[in-house]
Amino acid sequence: MATLLVVDDDPSIRELVTVILKQEYFIVIEASDGQEALDIAKEHEIDMAIIDIMLPKVDGWDLCKEFRQWYDFPILMLTAKGESIQKIKGFNLGADDYMVKPFEPLELLLRIKAILRRYQINQSHTVQIGELWMNKNTYEVSLGQKSYTLPLKEFNLLFKLAENPGRTYTRDQLIEFIWGMYFSGNDRTLDVHINRLRERLKEQSSFQIKTIRGLGYRLEVLS
C-alpha cells in the first residue's frame, strides 16, 4: 500500500486527512512543518505528498521545489489560497494537483487515488544504465549479451539503485523499500545483498555500487 506524507501545521487538518486516508488503508506519515517533511523524505520511501503552503520553517512553495529537485513522487497542494495566480505558481513548481480548504473529504480521496493511478501508469517498468537493462514486469536482467537471473530482493535492490544513478540512498531507505518499514532484522542483511550483487556482476564494467561510509549506497555509472 502507498505511503503518503501529509504536511500541515494545523493538527486538526492533519488528523482529518490522516483518518480519511487510513480508512482506505494508506500508510500515512505526518509532518507539522516543511523542514520536518524534508527530514522524513530522506528517511522513508514516500509515494505521494499532500502539503499546505503556509508552513513554518520551510514554506510549501520551497518544499515543493525541494521535493521536485530530489524526488519523483506526486504532490497535491492543499491550501486556503484559492486565487488562480497561486494555483499557477504551484503547478509551475511541479505540483500535480491543487485543492482549496475547506474541502470535501470524498473529493480529496478521489483526487489522491486518481493522481496515484496516473503516476503508477506513467512510471517506467524498465531501466537502462550503460549495458545494464532491467524489466520490472518480467524480472529480466541483461548486461550486453549476457542474461542474469537474480533473486527477487536483489533484483529490487539493483532496480532501485539503477532508477536514480548517482543518488545516495540511506541504509534505512533501502531497507524500508526492500523489506518494509516494519523490518525487524539488522543492517547486515542489506550488506549481504549488496555484496552478493557485486559478486554476481563483478565481470561487468558499466557501473559500480559504491558504499557511502556512514550513510548508505549509490550506483555510479562508469565512463
Buried (B, 14 or more C-beta within 10 A) or exposed (E): EBBBBBBBBEEEBBEBBBEBBEEEEBBBBBBBBBBBBBEBBEEBBBBBBBBBBEBEBBBBBBBBBBBBEEBEBBBBBBBEBEEEEBBEBBBEBEBBBBBBEEBEEEEBBEBBEEBBEEBEEEEEEEBEBBBBBBBBEEBBBBBEEEEBEBEEBBBBBBBBBBBBBEEBBBBBBBBBBBBEBEEEEEEEBBEEBBEBBEEBBEEBEBBBBBEEEEEBBBBEEEE
